[in-house]
């Protein structure tokens, strides 16, 4: 009886051992293949407080006398006109009605009559992400050079970074393979929090930021301690590479509405729209790309695992 039990159990143990060995090899290689890559980063800016209404220092001269800022109509009694009190009452009623209509129109348009804004302004937060074929390695070199030379301390410098990055992508549509875009209109506090959340989410996918130029603080990995270990680099270089990822995050006081990406035309339109944000409206910018080091690319498994929202175009 004991021999019969042992004869049954031994093949079972062998089968379990084989399955365990296969699983260990598969998952260990998957872990190596899905190791995150280093990334590059260019950005800066800060959210400025919303504009508030500021009255003019001098009164505005209207056609019927002085009144401050054009906030309403100033009435001068027209004695002896319109048939006495009845005519005067009709004029007052008419002017009051006209004043109500003008105020309602200004409130609807956000104008307070002083050149300010009465309603709380909203900000646009937009994200555009592109997956490119590995042959687009020139993009890594272009962005590396831009990071080393860009002025990210001013709105004008950040606008130039945005335009240069979008132009570099627009010039090579033959390498576009995946895309994703989103945009939202939010109030001041919500917009800043949403922009920071999106930036942190994308940056957390990197093992390190080996090139970074943020608010004119240039950092480049130059010591062994800042780079992945040699063993990790060996595993990464042995993994088959296929893709590069570029991400653009923009916060703007102007309206930015990006289309849903389902075709090359959608992606081209999204790049043109996000790249045309003016320096007056631009509040904050992040340009991120991975892998940053030339010669490295992402595998198909990494692309699916880390960027699931990308859509093939």
C-alpha positions in Angstrom: 0.0 0.0 0.0 2.8 2.4 1.0 4.7 1.7 -2.3 1.5 2.4 -4.3 1.1 5.8 -2.6 4.7 6.7 -3.2 4.4 5.6 -6.8 1.5 8.0 -7.2 3.0 11.0 -5.3 6.5 11.0 -7.0 5.2 11.8 -10.5 3.0 14.5 -9.0 6.0 16.1 -7.3 8.0 16.0 -10.5 5.2 17.7 -12.4 4.9 20.4 -9.8 8.6 20.9 -9.8 8.7 21.3 -13.6 5.8 23.8 -13.5 7.5 25.8 -10.7 10.8 25.9 -12.7 9.0 27.1 -15.8 7.1 29.8 -13.9 10.2 31.0 -12.2 12.1 31.4 -15.5 9.1 33.1 -17.2 8.4 35.6 -14.5 12.1 36.4 -13.8 12.6 37.2 -17.5 9.4 39.2 -17.6 10.6 41.2 -14.6 13.9 42.0 -16.4 12.0 42.8 -19.6 9.6 45.1 -17.8 12.3 47.0 -15.9 11.6 50.7 -16.2 13.9 52.9 -18.2 15.5 56.2 -17.3 13.8 59.4 -18.7 14.5 63.0 -19.5 12.6 66.0 -18.4 12.3 69.7 -19.4 9.9 72.0 -17.7 9.1 74.8 -15.3 6.6 77.6 -14.6 4.3 78.4 -11.8 0.6 79.1 -11.5 -0.2 82.8 -11.2 -3.1 84.0 -9.1 -6.3 84.7 -11.1 -6.9 88.3 -12.2 -9.2 90.4 -10.1 -11.2 93.4 -10.9 -9.3 96.7 -10.5 -11.2 100.0 -11.0 -9.8 102.7 -13.2 -8.0 105.4 -11.3 -9.9 108.1 -13.1 -13.6 108.3 -14.0 -14.8 107.6 -17.4 -16.4 110.5 -19.3 -19.7 109.3 -20.8 -21.9 111.2 -23.1 -24.2 112.5 -20.3 -21.6 113.2 -17.6 -19.1 111.5 -15.4 -19.7 108.0 -14.0 -17.2 105.6 -12.6 -16.1 102.8 -14.9 -19.2 102.5 -17.0 -20.9 100.3 -14.3 -24.3 101.8 -15.2 -26.2 104.8 -16.5 -26.0 108.1 -14.7 -29.3 110.0 -14.9 -29.6 113.8 -15.0 -33.2 114.9 -14.5 -34.7 116.4 -17.6 -37.1 118.8 -16.0 -39.7 120.2 -18.3 -39.3 117.2 -20.8 -41.8 114.5 -21.5 -44.9 116.0 -20.0 -44.0 116.4 -16.3 -43.8 113.6 -13.7 -45.3 110.9 -15.9 -42.7 111.5 -18.6 -39.9 111.6 -16.1 -41.0 108.3 -14.5 -41.1 106.7 -18.0 -37.5 107.8 -18.6 -36.3 106.5 -15.2 -38.0 103.2 -15.9 -36.4 102.9 -19.3 -32.9 103.7 -18.1 -33.3 101.2 -15.2 -34.3 98.5 -17.6 -31.4 99.3 -19.9 -29.0 99.3 -17.0 -30.3 95.8 -15.9 -29.8 94.4 -19.5 -26.2 95.8 -19.7 -25.2 94.4 -16.3 -26.7 91.0 -17.1 -24.7 90.9 -20.4 -21.4 91.9 -18.6 -21.9 89.2 -15.9 -22.5 86.6 -18.6 -19.4 87.5 -20.4 -17.2 87.9 -17.2 -16.7 91.6 -17.7 -17.2 93.9 -14.7 -16.9 97.2 -16.6 -13.4 98.0 -15.2 -11.4 95.8 -17.6 -11.4 93.0 -15.0 -13.2 89.7 -14.6 -16.0 89.0 -12.2 -16.3 85.3 -12.5 -13.6 82.9 -11.3 -11.4 82.1 -14.3 -10.7 78.6 -15.4 -7.4 77.0 -16.5 -6.8 74.3 -19.1 -4.7 71.3 -18.2 -3.8 69.2 -21.3 -1.8 66.0 -21.7 -0.5 64.6 -25.0 1.4 61.3 -25.2 2.9 59.7 -28.3 4.4 56.3 -28.9 7.0 56.3 -31.6 8.8 53.5 -33.4 12.4 52.9 -32.3 13.7 54.2 -35.6 12.9 57.7 -34.3 16.1 57.8 -32.2 16.8 61.3 -33.5 14.1 62.5 -31.1 16.2 61.4 -28.1 19.1 63.5 -29.4 16.9 66.5 -30.2 15.3 66.5 -26.7 18.7 66.0 -25.0 20.1 69.0 -26.8 17.1 71.0 -26.0 17.4 70.1 -22.3 21.0 71.3 -22.3 20.4 74.6 -23.9 16.8 75.7 -23.0 16.0 78.7 -20.8 13.2 77.3 -18.6 13.2 80.2 -16.2 10.8 82.4 -18.2 7.5 82.0 -19.9 9.1 82.9 -23.2 11.8 80.3 -22.8 9.2 77.6 -21.9 7.1 78.6 -24.9 10.1 78.0 -27.1 10.7 74.6 -25.5 7.1 73.7 -26.2 7.3 74.8 -29.8 10.6 73.0 -30.4 9.4 69.8 -28.9 6.1 69.8 -30.9 7.9 70.7 -34.1 10.4 67.8 -33.6 7.4 65.4 -33.4 5.4 67.0 -36.2 8.3 66.7 -38.6 8.4 62.9 -38.5 4.8 61.5 -38.6 6.2 58.3 -40.2 7.3 57.2 -36.7 3.9 57.8 -35.0 2.4 54.5 -33.9 0.4 55.3 -30.7 -1.3 58.4 -29.3 -3.4 59.6 -26.4 -4.7 63.1 -25.5 -6.8 64.6 -22.7 -7.7 68.1 -21.6 -9.9 69.6 -19.0 -11.0 73.0 -17.7 -10.5 73.5 -14.0 -10.5 76.3 -11.4 -7.2 77.7 -10.2 -6.6 75.4 -7.2 -7.9 72.3 -9.0 -5.8 73.0 -12.1 -2.5 73.2 -10.2 -3.3 70.0 -8.3 -4.2 68.1 -11.5 -1.1 69.3 -13.4 1.1 68.1 -10.5 -0.7 64.8 -10.3 -0.2 64.1 -14.0 3.5 65.1 -13.9 4.2 62.9 -10.9 2.4 59.9 -12.5 4.5 60.1 -15.6 7.8 60.7 -13.7 7.2 57.7 -11.4 7.5 55.5 -14.5 11.2 56.3 -14.8 14.1 54.6 -12.9 15.8 58.0 -12.9 15.8 61.4 -14.6 19.2 61.2 -16.2 18.7 64.6 -17.9 16.6 67.3 -16.3 16.2 71.0 -16.9 13.5 72.5 -14.7 13.2 76.2 -13.8 16.7 76.6 -15.4 18.3 74.0 -13.0 20.2 71.6 -15.3 21.0 68.2 -13.9 22.7 65.4 -15.8 23.6 61.9 -14.5 27.4 61.9 -14.4 28.3 59.4 -11.6 27.8 55.7 -11.4 25.5 56.1 -8.4 23.0 58.1 -10.5 22.8 55.5 -13.2 21.2 52.0 -13.2 23.6 49.3 -12.2 25.7 47.6 -14.9 23.8 44.4 -14.5 20.5 46.2 -15.0 21.9 48.0 -18.1 23.0 44.6 -19.5 19.6 43.2 -19.1 18.0 46.2 -20.6 20.3 46.2 -23.6 19.6 42.5 -24.2 15.8 43.1 -24.2 14.4 43.6 -27.7 13.5 47.3 -28.1 10.7 48.7 -30.2 9.3 52.1 -29.0 10.0 55.5 -27.5 7.5 57.6 -25.5 7.2 61.4 -25.5 4.8 63.2 -23.2 3.8 66.9 -23.1 1.9 68.4 -20.2 0.6 72.0 -20.4 -1.3 74.2 -18.0 -2.7 77.3 -19.7 -5.0 80.3 -18.8 -6.3 80.0 -22.4 -8.7 77.4 -23.7 -7.0 74.2 -24.9 -9.2 71.4 -26.2 -7.4 68.4 -27.6 -9.3 65.9 -29.8 -9.6 62.2 -29.0 -6.8 60.4 -30.8 -7.9 57.7 -33.3 -5.9 58.6 -36.4 -2.8 60.4 -37.7 -4.9 63.5 -38.5 -6.1 63.7 -34.9 -2.6 63.4 -33.5 -1.4 66.1 -35.9 -4.2 68.5 -34.9 -3.5 67.8 -31.2 0.2 68.6 -31.6 -0.6 71.8 -33.4 -3.1 72.9 -30.8 -0.9 72.2 -27.7 2.1 73.7 -29.4 0.4 77.0 -30.2 -0.2 78.0 -26.5 1.1 81.6 -26.1 3.6 82.7 -23.6 1.0 85.0 -22.0 -1.3 82.0 -21.3 1.3 79.3 -20.5 1.4 78.6 -16.8 3.5 75.4 -16.5 5.1 72.9 -18.9 6.5 69.4 -18.6 8.2 67.6 -21.6 9.1 64.0 -20.7 10.6 61.3 -22.7 11.8 57.7 -22.2 14.2 56.1 -22.7 16.5 59.1 -22.4 19.7 57.3 -23.2 20.4 56.9 -26.9 20.4 53.2 -28.0 17.7 52.2 -25.5 14.0 51.6 -26.4 10.9 50.2 -24.8 9.6 46.7 -25.4 6.0 46.0 -26.5 5.4 44.5 -23.0 6.6 47.7 -21.3 4.5 49.8 -23.5 1.3 47.9 -22.6 2.1 47.7 -18.9 3.1 51.3 -18.3 1.1 53.2 -20.9 -2.3 51.3 -21.2 -4.2 54.4 -22.4 -2.3 54.7 -25.6 -4.3 54.0 -28.8 -2.9 52.6 -32.0 -3.3 55.0 -34.9 
